[in-house]
Amino acid sequence: MNAKMMAPLAALALLAACSSNPETPAATTSGTGASASTAGPVPGSQEDLVANVGDRVFFAFDSSQLSGEARSTLDRQSGWLGRYPQVSVQVAGNTDDRGTEEYNLALGQRRANAARDYLVARGVNSSRISTISYGKDRPTALGDNEEAWAQNRNAITSVR
Amino acid sequence: MMTGETKMIGPRSVAFGRRGLIAGGLAGTAALLGAPAGLRAQPAPAASGQSAVIDVNRARTEPIPIAIPDLGAGAGGEAGRLGHDIAQVVTDDLARSGLFRPIGQAGSVQASGPAGDVPNFSSWRAIGAQALVTGKVEGAGGGSVRVEFRLWDVLPQQQIQGTAYTATQSNWRRIAHIIADVIYERLLGEKGYFDTRIVYVAGTGPRDRRVKRLAIMDQDSANNRILTDGSYLVLTPRFHPTRDQIAFMSYARNRPRVYLFDLGSGRQQVLGEFDGMTFAPRFSPDGSHVIMSVTRGGGSDIVVVDLASHSERRLTNSGAIDTSPCYSPDGSQIVFNSDRGGDQQLYIMGAGGGGARRISFGRGRYATPVWSPRGDLIAFTRLSGSTFSIGVMNPDGSGERILSESFSVEGPTFAPNGRVLMFWRETPARDSRGGGYSSRLVSIDITGFNERPVPTPTDASDPAWSPLAG
């Protein structure tokens, strides 16, 4: 319980150190993190992205419009990608299952593109971001109610 | 006793595919059988009773009572078993159509003397049969069987059809389906759909890590086979008109693209070179082209790929999501769905692209249009509030009829005679772990009656009905 609570704090401290010295190569950062590996995710890793930045943004029904909350998540992602220039990511667009399969493949791609375009506009090199759509075939939430569907209308960034 | 004219006819006219199916072609022959010599000259049908020959509309309200005793009833051994099994498959095919009412099973009636004799019509009439099937099975050497069948009109006491099929014994189910198709066609005046297959996506495992495999089976769910190993996601398979190739979408190598799958060799090949994701493929009626969607920017365009030259042409360029294209049976038009007007609706354009006009104006969003092989209807999925529906409309958008509604139904596909639709239905999860979720295939008559589950070994989705063999 205590270790769990501590982990994000330790990681935040590391990130702060990184951002104050952007030249520090990530390899060195993780090299100094022998204690960090017990205290939290490896900086620049998927776990780091999930725990400290947020790996996904959410959309309204049948929409690829980025909300204010989605934009602030993507702002954090672009900052994080700036700190780890060696990291490439895939943005996967997903939909709820309240639509048809083929249309949702295109809608998922639209969402992935919206997130990708925003990151690129914030200065991330487009060659570091690939996109894919899974339509309604890779839901995060397994239920069938409005809450589950809202979770499944997303674009998820993952480290490649 | 098999006197009467016996004429050999070519394989093509008996609907044995010339191209190989998975298990190899049904290399067979068929011979027409004349009426037995013992059949007396009959009075005109009107004088002696109502003919079993009617049309589909009448059969929907009053299914044709038909007796299908075991072929060669009473014969023992291998032939007797096969005669029983074939009669069972024919019976099941006709019963499932909803247009026939099989009666008098299991030797309830003393059929006749030896096969080929004139049936004892009065005893069949007594149990209410209007049509009767007789026949026999015998070994033909070299692993082949000869299956003889006759279709009788009971009240006018006439032979409607007599045919003998010779084929490899392992293909006995196909012989049975071909017999069922002949019965359907001779009694209802239009082609059947029993010697056909379904390609679909078999689903296993939890919803967030669903394993999806291409699968193929006969339309009666027999001979189910898995075609891909599940290491990559597959979606939306569709048959080539010759039934020997499938177009589908695959996530192999994490690169979602449309592929062609050759059923004879098992070989797969990516279709075309596109930067964007390709999806929603469908063959042209003559099999020479594939139309599909390609993502571009925030939308997707419909493109056509020439399978011989591999040249590509863009047919739409709206910037919206244009997808789920399907040709009219004459190949001159394409129906598709697009959100160019704000939400998903159905549009029709010429096969060369351009001039798209909207045809769906009912309540809700419209998707997955498929043109009936008869040309008279377009089937679709309608999404309206919390309800999904399968429906049909005329190609000009008029005459919309909803056939089936529930939490989730999707993706109709027509039987090759345009009389039956298959689609898939999902049952919603009861809890947050996905418990109770299922996805199953369903068939329904295009008038909305005779809805039936289509059994599959696992969950199933994305069915596509094959054409009849050439």
Interface residues (C-beta under 8 A of the other chain):
Chain A: D62 S64 D97 R98 G99 T100 E101 E102 Y103 L105 A106 L107 Q109 R110 N113 A114 I132 S133 Y134 G135 D137 R138 P139 T140 A141 L142 G143 D144 A148
Chain B: P206 R207 D208 R210 K212 L233 L235 T236 M249 N254 P256 G276 M277 F279 A280 S293 T295 G297 G298 G299 S300 I321 T323 S324 N337 D339 D343 Q344 R365 A367 T368 T381 L383 F407 S408 E410 G411 E426 P428 A429 D431 S432 R433 G434 Y437 S461 D462
